Amino acid sequence: MDSQTSQASQPSPSPPSPHTFQVDLRGMVDLLSQHLYSSPKVYLRELLQNAVDAITARRADEPGAPARVRLYAEGGALRVEDTGVGLTEADVHSLLATIGRSSKRAEGLQEVRSDFLGQFGIGLLACFVVAERIRVVSRSARTPGAPPVEWTASEDGSYTVRTLPDTERPEPGTTVHLVARAGAAEWLAPGRVETLARDFGSLLPYDVRVGDEAVTDLPAPWDRPYPGPAARRVALARHCHELFGFTPLDTIDLSVPVAGIRGVAYVLPSAVSPAQRAGHRVHLKGMLLTERAEQLLPDWAFFVRCVLDTDSLRPTASREALYEDETLAGVREALGERIRTWLTGLAAGDPERLAAFLSVHHLGVKSLARHDREMLRTMLPWLPFETTGGRLSLEEFAQRHAVVHYTRTVEEYRQVAPIASAQGIGVINGGYTYDSELVRALPSVRPGTVVAELDAETVTAHLDAVDPAEELALSGFLAAARARLDPLGCDVVLRAFHPLSLPALHLDDRDARHEQARADAEAQADDLWAGILGSLRGSAPRARLVLNHLNPLVRRIAALPDPELIGTATESLYGQALLMAQRPLRPADSALLNRAFIGLLEWATHSEDGRA
């Protein structure tokens, strides 16, 4: 038999048979409780959401249909009743027993899908986070002749379905019964249920009650009529205190009709770090979605907390956060524009409120002004900066000084501020967050303004030189002083400047500090690394100790005949100048201070015969 005959006699392979995924319900519940939802409390939100969606679906067919949701909690059990569209037996088998299929996908509901809160079809499953058994009794409004149907499910994944007599559910709608699982009874306690229902459902559009207590509180505080602006401000301040726990400095209306957004932003009464991400409360079609929406506003608006309702933003699968998409990006920009407009309005018409705001939150406005030239121009007369003339706005400072000098770091400002002020040089401390960027941007919004960074060379150039003959006479003193500080990478120069009480000034710049750091590392490295670091040696000017020739103490030190004592005194002046500039001390600087202190004590206590 040839190979072709042999192959023909073999049976052809059978087509693969389809299989259905088996779902471990306990594993799904564990996944939901530990990884999808942040807390078991979301079970109540899912129940409210299903009830509201069912009412919305029924009202699409019957605009005048009743819209009621009732919750009853007692003895470790919870009952939730709604007057919604209800389910038939076929719906129960198709929808409730199939994980991941939403009832919103039922035929005829697609046209009103945008009105629904839920999108993912796992809401009822979330109840197993707190319940060991779920019983659903429902009667369809779309099929009036269909009898009520009961669906009962257990956490082990089994369920039963049966029809009931009409008397069990005379009217259309759905009732969900939950029985608490072990250890979860607290989540079904009456007080907890009422608290959660108010938190999640206060802005829902239908009549929601826990027992006889109303849950909904409409219209929203920002949409209610008030006798006047003052009354509205007081009412919103009370709302903010109840919601966030603080009384706001001010309130900003947030309205973006095109995105279906209404709400308010509350200005924090105290300063916060720009790195602290704000948590905002976002309601989706009235249902609380999240209390921690961090991406709702631009990063610079960290000085407000928002609460708003929207019908356009898209939730994540857990419905506890916002999905980052183009819509959210557009809303973020629009809300930022509302806050920007509020600031501009304060600058134009209410300078006292603006000043009060900036005294607390100038950092947030500076962050905005970095990227928004129009905002920088508007805020020039208001934003405060630390300067040698006190706290001034950039506009005031620029009016007083032909050249706007600034330093990039706080250390540099502390070095030069006393001497620059005495010499009539105006300096802005650009070492604080955003300040140097704004100063450098000043010419772009104030044409003709000259901005220059102030460094050690510039300061030294503004100090009066000492008469050449006098400096020559002090050459021995200067040589001894330079020899003592040379190992520290510091030069010594002699100048005459005010104030007279300042004996010495320590000046350096970033390049000098980088060079010193490289030299220190080279001294501590092994031969290989020392060679590498040595090849990186720069030509930057070294730090310098500027001695004040007008200071009486410096004059007395310059007259000392002992070079060793001159060196010790110079070290003392160097250490004092570092401390005055509030510079961090290196180990070598600390050792120098100790050595100079001991040396001066020894000199002061030394007797003529050489004995202490």
Salt bridges, closest charged atoms under 4 A:
GLU46 OE2 - ARG45 NH2 2.91
GLU46 OE1 - ARG319 NH2 2.42
ASP53 OD2 - LYS104 NZ 3.32
ASP61 OD2 - ARG142 NE 2.66
GLU62 OE2 - ARG58 NE 3.37
GLU81 OE2 - ARG79 NE 2.89
GLU89 OE2 - HIS93 NE2 3.80
GLU150 OE2 - ARG135 NE 2.54
GLU150 OE1 - ARG162 NE 2.51
GLU155 OE1 - ARG181 NH2 2.92
ASP166 OD1 - ARG139 NH2 3.53
GLU186 OE1 - ARG192 NH2 3.41
GLU194 OE2 - ARG198 NH2 2.99
ASP199 OD1 - ARG281 NH2 3.26
ASP207 OD2 - ARG70 NH2 2.87
ASP207 OD1 - ARG209 NE 3.15
GLU213 OE1 - ARG198 NH2 3.85
ASP217 OD2 - ARG224 NH2 2.94
ASP223 OD1 - ARG262 NH2 2.60
ASP250 OD2 - ARG353 NH2 2.25
ASP253 OD1 - ARG232 NH2 2.77
GLU291 OE1 - LYS41 NZ 3.57
GLU291 OE2 - ARG281 NH1 2.91
ASP299 OD1 - ARG277 NH1 2.71
GLU324 OE2 - ARG332 NH2 2.86
GLU337 OE1 - ARG340 NH1 2.55
ASP350 OD2 - ARG353 NH1 3.33
ASP372 OD2 - ARG340 NE 2.72
GLU374 OE1 - ARG377 NH1 2.83
GLU395 OE1 - ARG446 NE 3.31
GLU411 OE1 - ARG583 NE 3.68
GLU412 OE2 - ARG510 NH1 3.04
GLU412 OE2 - ARG513 NH2 3.13
ASP435 OD1 - LYS366 NZ 2.86
GLU437 OE2 - ARG370 NH1 3.57
GLU453 OE1 - ARG408 NE 3.11
GLU453 OE2 - ARG510 NH2 2.69
GLU457 OE2 - ARG544 NH2 3.01
GLU470 OE1 - HIS549 NE2 2.80
ASP486 OD1 - ARG542 NH2 2.71
ASP491 OD1 - ARG542 NH2 2.80
ASP508 OD1 - ARG513 NH1 2.93
ASP508 OD2 - ARG583 NH1 2.77
GLU515 OE2 - ARG518 NH2 2.86
ASP520 OD2 - ARG586 NH1 3.18
GLU522 OE1 - ARG518 NH1 2.61
GLU522 OE2 - ARG537 NH2 3.30
GLU564 OE2 - ARG484 NH2 2.93
GLU571 OE1 - ARG484 NH1 3.38
GLU571 OE2 - ARG595 NH2 2.78
ASP589 OD2 - ARG586 NE 3.08
ASP609 OD2 - ARG611 NH2 2.35
